[in-house]
Amino acid sequence: MIPSELPRREFLRVSAAATAALSFGALASARSGREEARSFASAAGASRRTDASSADRTDSAIEHRKFGKTDMNVAVLGFGGAEIGYGKTDPSTVAKLLNSALDAGLNVVDTAACYLDSEVLIGGAIGSRRKEYYVFTKCGHAVGGGGGGADWSKAAILASVESSLKRLKTDVIDLVQLHSCSLDELKKGECIEALEKAKKDGKTRYIGYSGDSQAAKYAVECGRFDSLQTSVNICDQECIELTLPIAKRANMGVIAKRPIANAVWLHESDPGGYNRPYWKRLQALKYDFASGDARTKEGPDGPAGIAMRFTAMQPAVDVLIVGTTKPERWRQNGELMKAGPLSKDLEQSIRSRWKETAKSDWTGET
């Protein structure tokens, strides 16, 4: 079940500054175990796009990957819109932030109807540059209500899509995702039918599911979605065996959320709330790179860099969603991408430690 949004809002307000101060590593080469070639083309190929002057530019600083069987080539590093919404970020700051992200070569902006004014802020900041990025959003929770309620009826989802179109200032959304609805709701089918209608009506080009564990497994296996967004990081590895292999076989686009495990190594004591599950797991996992003095190391070999590079090299993962409020961060992240994937030994040690330590209830954190 999706957790209350109150703890999430609280987490974002408390940790925004610390998380934004981190430099995140990414990849500039292929991941271990992934054989398909990677495109370094910039955002292009969307059938609705006619002006290729900006969307077709090539930015070698950030790796781009084919997003499943869609026509999208996505930058491996994407922008997450939760923080700007819950943090009530000033529109001028959002404009600087998102324009600098696009200038740095990022071309994926991921948000949700329930992230308060996130969609409005995004539409206002970069709506005029719509041909340069793909916009992903989510539906199923109260629009503007902080996710306090959920409605998976066909009418509610279609209304949410219409609202998102207006708030994002676009005539079509690239990807609309069900926002962590339960396995029972998925099996009822009405919510999926709603998204399929939105796609048929040209409101969204693709449809996806955002969630974890058995619900995510069902979403992949049912064959009705184009993409999966799921938690995958050094403290959340269930999906590496449960859903990523079948998503890859189905040629689905895969979005990794929480790629740096909420940076829980920054907390010396139990932070409670939204951060608690990962913090407790990290205490048990005892990774050398996220313990003691190593917790404060910066750069690609610091805990943030290692965590992100680990997530990015997992088979099937196409784009990692991260948030920040620092406009200069994206170009710095682009430089860190030159570090490439983790060594095989380090990646295997992280996986081995998880397999040795993980408890039966360490399922995907939605």
Order of alpha helices (4+ residues) and beta strands (2+ residues): alpha-alpha-beta-beta-beta-alpha-alpha-beta-alpha-beta-alpha-beta-alpha-alpha-beta-alpha-beta-alpha-alpha-beta-alpha-alpha-beta-alpha-alpha
